[in-house]
Amino acid sequence: MRITAEHLNYTYNQASEFAVHALRDVNLTVEEGEFFGIIGHTGSGKSTFIQHLNGLILLPSAQKKYKPKKLKKGEIAPPKTVLQVGEYDLTDKKTDFRKLRSKVGMVFQYPEYQLFAETVFEDVAFGLKNFSEQPLSPERIQTAVRQALETVGLNYAEVWDKSPFDLSGGQKRRVAIAGVIVTRPEVLVLDEPAAGLDPLGKQELMALLHEIHRSWCKTVIFVSHDMDEVAENCTKVAVFSEGAVQFVLPPKELFQKQAELLSLGLDLPVTAKLVALLKQKGIDIDCDFTKKDFIQKVQKYLQGGNGVC
């Protein structure tokens, strides 16, 4: 499912003196198959943007009571807003948003806070039942729940009948993710998925997301403040600032724009900082800013002596 946004704007409390322009003429395309990162300082619009992708925030034209505004004489119509996710036109009130949400799974920051049911089974099965157009057999529900829990690395037999609130923090997060992927969405959107996890927990979670991406989920989009996480995992990255998209680049190209990123209040991956320090010493390391590639290029430089590596 290709995602296309053109001239996307959004204002919170639009009719109020406290109006906040969260998105300003956003133009962004995410191709099917990407492991796509979104970064930006707090309040840059990145979370507002991803909530548009499955209709959690509806555009005015997609709301039932919407009526096109009549232009005054001589007034120029604003550019047409486009928000397309695969076959779904999110600017159209006739769009089947329920079906869309089964195709675009959304995992919020600290997803364990979304848990609500008495048992793990009921929590994971909720989305499956809610999005299904026809009643599902108990056997089909059980199979889907089992597969979702096993996908996130949990033993179905050990946790299915437990209260999700009795699990460890890491297990809760995995259950919450299982509740989203149980419908096998084509696009998985995550807001700070590794927030609050220790380094090993972050590594395990990102490995899980890559496995899901390789296996059946065509596109993964995640918001992150962790530049090392972005450098290690993304095929492409969008940078938001003050509601607008500033850059859309592969990590290797993006993290060469160190001055621009720092001016936007963003950090750099450790590898980018090391490359900059080495350059000050006259050593040029040309890497993609993943730790593995950085180490290999440094070793190659040390073995070869001088020059660019």
N, C-alpha and C positions, 0 to 999 in steps of 0.2 A: 504493500500500500504506500504509494507516494504521497507525501504531505506537502501541500503548497499553501503558503500564506502570502497575500499581496494587499498592501494598504490596510493592514489590520490595526485598528485603534480600539482602545478600551479605557473608559473613565469610571472610576468608582465614585459613587454619590454625585452623579453628573449634575443634578438639579440643585445641589447644595453648595454653600460657600466653602465647604470642606472638600470639594471635588479634587480627586487625585488622578492625573493622567498616567495610567500605568503602562499603556502601550501606545507608541506613536509611530504610525506608518510602518509597521513591521513587514518586511519582505524576506521570506525565508523558505527554502525548500529542503526537505529531508528525503533523500532517495531511499527506496526500498532496499533493505539489506545492510543499512548502516548501523554502526554502534556510535551513536551521536551524542555529543556532550553539549551542555548549555551552561555557561558560566556568567557571572556578573556579581557586582556588589549587592548588598541587601537593598531591596527596593528598586532594583533595576528592571523588573518586569518579567523575569524568567519564570517564576511560579505562576503568574497570571497567564502567561502565554501557554504553558503546558495544560492548564485547566480548560483552555479552549478546545484542546485536541479531541476530547470526547464529550464535549458539550456540557461540562460541569459549569462553565460560564457560557451562556448563550449570547450570541450577537443579537442586537435589536431586531434585525430582519428575520431571525429564526424564532422569535417569540410570537405566541398565538395572537396577541392583540396588536401586533405591529401593522402600521399603515405607513406607506411611503410618504415622506415629507414633501409637500408641494413647494417647488422653487418659486421664489419671488421673481418678478420681472427683472431680467438682466443678471440674475444670480447664476453662477456657474456651478454645475453639479460636482460634488467631490469625486475623486477617483473611486471606481467600483471596488468594494472589498471582496477578496477571494479567500476562502478558507476551505480547502478540499483535502479530505483524507480518503485516499483510494476513490471509491465510487460515491462517497458521501459528501454532499454539498452542505457544509455547516452554516451557510448563510440562508438556507431555505427552511422555512417552518414545516414543510412537508417531509423533511428528512426523518428517517426512522432512527431517532437517537438511542433508543433502547438497543437496537441491533448494533449500532455503532459502538456502544459501550461494551458489548461483548467482544468486539474486535480490537478495541483499544483499551488495554488494561492500565489502570492508574494506581500506583503505589505512592502514598504520601510519606512525608518525612515522619520518622518514628511510627511506622505502620502498626506496631504492636498496640498503639493507643486506639486503633480501630477495632480491636477485638471486642466482641460483645456477647457471644452465645455461651450457653452453659457447657458445651463440649467442643473440642477441636473439630470433630466431624461436622457438627451443625454450623460452625463458623465457616469452614471451608466450603461446605455445600451450599451456603446461602446464595452466593453469586450465581452458581450454576443453575439453581432453581429459579432465581429471579430473572435471568436472561433467556431462559429456554422458552421457545414459542409454544411448545407442547409439553404436557406432563412427562417426566422421566421415570423410568422404572427404578425401584430401589437398587437393583443390581447395577444399573448403569451409573447411578449416582455414587454408589460405593466404589466402583472401579475408577471413576474420575477423581474422587477424593483421594483414594489410595495413590494413584499415579501422581497427583499434585504434591502430596506430602512426601512421597519418595523422591520426587524431582528436587525438592528443596533439602533433601538429606535427612529426613525424619523417618523413624520406624513406625509405620502405620499401626502395627499391633500394639505398640507401647504407648501411643499418644491419642489414638482416635477418640477414646471415651473419657479422657482427662479434661478438666477445666483448663482452658487456655491460660487462665490467670495463675495456675499452679506451675507453669513452665518457667524455665530460665529466660532471661532477657533475649538471648540469641535464638532460642526455640520459638519464643513469641513472634519475633520478627519473621522467622521462616514460615510460621503458620499464617501470618498476615499476607505474606507474598504468595503462599499456596492458595489462599482465598481469591487472589486476583488471577493467577495463571491457570486455575482450574477450568476456565472457559477456553483455554488455548488461544489467547489473543494473538493477532498478527503483529500488533504493535504494543510494546510494553514501555510505559512511561513511568519514571521513578524520580521523586524529588528527594535529593540527598539520601540515597539508599543506605550509605555506610555511616551516616551521622551517629556519633556516640559509640561506635564499635572500636575495639582495640585493633592494632595493626593486623593481627592474625585473622580477626573477625572480618575486617575489610577485605583482606586477600581472599578469604573463603567465599564471601558474598560476591565479589567480582568474578571469581571463577565460576560460581553458580550461574550468574547472568550470562557469561560467555557460553556456558554449556546449553542453556535455554536458547540462546541466539543461534548456536550451531544446529541444534536439534530441530526446532520447529518455529520459533518466534522470529519472523522475518526482520523486524526492526526494533532496536532498543534505543530509547532516548532517556538520558538521565541528567538531572541538574546536580551540580557539585560545586563546593567551595575548595575542594582539594585538588590543587593543580597537578600534584604527582599522580593522583588517581586518573585525572583526565589525560595526562601525557601517556600513561601506561596502557590505556584501554580504548581510546576513541579513534575512530576513523576520520572524524571531522568534528569541529567545535564551533558553536556560535557564541559570540560575546555580546551580551546585552548591557546597555548603560542608559539610564534615564528613559527607559521604555522603548529604546530603539536598538536595532541590531548594528553593531559597529564592524564586526568581522565574522566571516564564515570561512574557516580554513582548516586544513589538516594540522594536527598538533606540531609537526615539524616546522611548518611555515608560521604558525601562530606564535610559537614561543621564541621566534627570532625577533618579534616585535616587542622587545622587553620594555623599552621606554614608553610605548603606547599603552601597554597593559598596566604598568605601574602608575601611569597618569590616570587610569580609570579606577584606581584603588584595588587592583588585583595583585595577587602574589605570583610567583613563578615556581615551577617545579625545581627541586633540588638540582637536577641535572643541568637545567638552564643556568642556574646561578654558578655552578661549577664551570660550565663552558665559558661564561663571561669572565670568571676569575682567571682561568687558564689563558684566555685571549689577552688579558692584561699582561701576562708573562710572555707573550709572543707565541703561544701554543694554540693553534686553531684545530678544534675538534668538531668535525661535521657529523652530527648524529641526529637521530629522530627524537631524542630526549626521553626515550625509555631507558631504564637503568641498564638493561642487558646490552643495548647498542652502545651506550656511553662507555661502559666498562670495556667492551670489545675494541672500540676505537682508541681508547686510552692505551690499552695493552698493545695494540698495533703500532701506535706512535712510539711507545717506549722501546719496542723491538726494532723499529725502523730508524729511530734517531730523530731526524728533523723533518720539517715540512708539514703540510696540511694532512689531517687524517679524517 
